[in-house]
Amino acid sequence: MRPTIRCHGLLALVALIGVVSLAAEAHAGAAVEISREEALALQESGAGLLFVDVRTPEEYDSGHVPGAVNIPRNQLASRLAELESARDRLVLYCERGPRAAAAAATLLQAGFTGVRQLKGDMSGWRASGMPIEK
C-alpha cells in the first residue's frame, strides 16, 4: 500500500472518530457552547435567540442577560411548552455552569435542537462587562 493511500485512510478514520464523538456528546446531553460576544451579536442581529436563565428568581432579579426569560432549573421539565416556539434557538446559562448543563440535557432529551450554553455563564458575562438588565 502506498503512503498516500494510508494517509487518506488514516484521515478518514480520524474524521469518523470525530463524528462518532460528536454524536455521542450530543446523545449524552451536551449543549454546544456559544461565546458571550457571538451570542450578543446574534441577539442584536435579530437572529431570534432566546436566552434562558435557569437560576433562581432571586438570582435573576439581581441581574441577567438583557431579554432573558427566567425558568429555574427545577421547574424546566414542567415548563417546556413555554420554550416550544424557540426550540432551536435557545441559549442557556446559570451562574457558573452546572445547572445550565443539566437544563441542556433535559431539553435535548425532550427533543429540542440547537441548544447552546453560554460560555462562562452569568459570572463570565458579568466579569467581561457585558450589558446586564435588572
Secondary structure, 3 states (H helix, E strand, C coil): CCHHHHHHHHHHHHHHHHHHHHHHHHHCCCCEEECHHHHHHHHHCCCCCEEEECCCHHHHHCCECCCCEECCHHHHHHHHHHHHHHCCCEEEECCCCHHHHHHHHHHHHCCCCCCEEECCHHHHHHHCCCCCEC
